[in-house]
């Protein structure tokens, strides 16, 4: 009797207005709010009400035909893709809103692909069908061509019957004999097809006028699946919020088991070599904020008492988790800025505020570089920065400005090389390591293997080596995160008396950096795949712009009076192109972006990053830093 459903859409498709109508139709609210007036019930932040856009995903509940529907309303702007991604972790199904006038947009394709990757059943709702220029039949054709051929109007029972009969020979035989399927049987078969990702019903309506709301609620209850409990305790933290009385609370989707007040939950270890800790749940609340005391499998609730447990943390067993909980799979930060406080004295407070916000958004990466006295943020885009600036002012009373955005680069080793470290002085210490570092294929990330037996080096020390690789690769010789490398541990040696428990954590960065120095560095720049949707008379101009931006046009296709253009363009050349496109097409062009890959870039066209902390190749200083404070020093952000 539960449905966990998310509502997704491209910008201005009417998603939040639809959420309001669903709440009103179910009797959860007396009157519908307005996005423009800042009274929408799912826009809870002051900045959302003032700007008329959704910034945070919001979970609300309603009841229809005795079924509880946990409804998550998500932002439409691409800068807040992290909110969309985290919402997908918590859901069992989705409603994808498409404007019946504008049709399928590039962002629609991005969202649909993300839903398919998570295996979520999808209903389509064609909004704004009351407009004179609306053309639902044309948009259905776009959905079939660009998203999935198994989309059909739900009211078209013949199309529905054909789809389910293609999947079931017994149904096909009955359909041929009787000329139709009984409605209850058709609905049951259709629900199974929707759940399996083989059918995508399309409904039509107008959120502004409240048309088509009832059929959408009926379809959600009849066609979208209920949660299937996992065999053991298993849940995901997908959002966080602050309560003035209860402190920090986290939104949890529980897939299996039960959470109760006073129950102990294990938190991840804080830093390398640290042990996990357990905290007790102080209170569990419903999505509406009412005390519950208990959260059962299939439900969504707010859990308090778990301190700064990170968003994306898995509670219980991850083996039975039905979702890919990997922050950054939909979109990752590609630009960095420096945050500047109003006065130097406010820098610690600004740092603390940004850290708190980063605890609510795992893709908002915050680091304070003590050697430079800089507070650096990695973010999605300029709209996110504007919202962040307002949140710092309204929530924390801090005025902050940001420097001009700079591109986040990465680097890899240029040629195979070996790195060696003999960390044997000053005593007591003993850790000897030899690595082979090789370039990997683009997109392969970091791969590690050991050719050292446990007789040569104990398993616990080899585990420390692997555990400290993220620290060792956080900055390469050009100052950027190292990726696309294969690292092989060739030799390892410890001492019965002199080896300290953390010696191999200290030694690994020295050995890795020695290998990176010997192999040389290749700078990698982020390259976007951009999908343009353009009027035909603007195609030539955009293709010329792509070439000037060091880009490459991959393909183009005509869709009615529009042309869809796919291109690869470096981020460094296209940061402000959305503004240029709007001016060049008179606002008629649209574009959506996704990270395609990291590709080699000449150093003169890119940039190096300043080193944070002590360089592991500056051996004397590095060892002093490690010896003086193992809880800080080389382990600082």
Order of alpha helices (4+ residues) and beta strands (2+ residues): beta-alpha-alpha-beta-beta-alpha-beta-alpha-beta-alpha-beta-alpha-alpha-alpha-beta-alpha-beta-beta-beta-beta-beta-beta-beta-beta-beta-beta-alpha-beta-beta-alpha-beta-beta-beta-beta-beta-beta-alpha-alpha-beta-beta-alpha-beta-alpha-beta-beta-alpha-alpha-beta-alpha
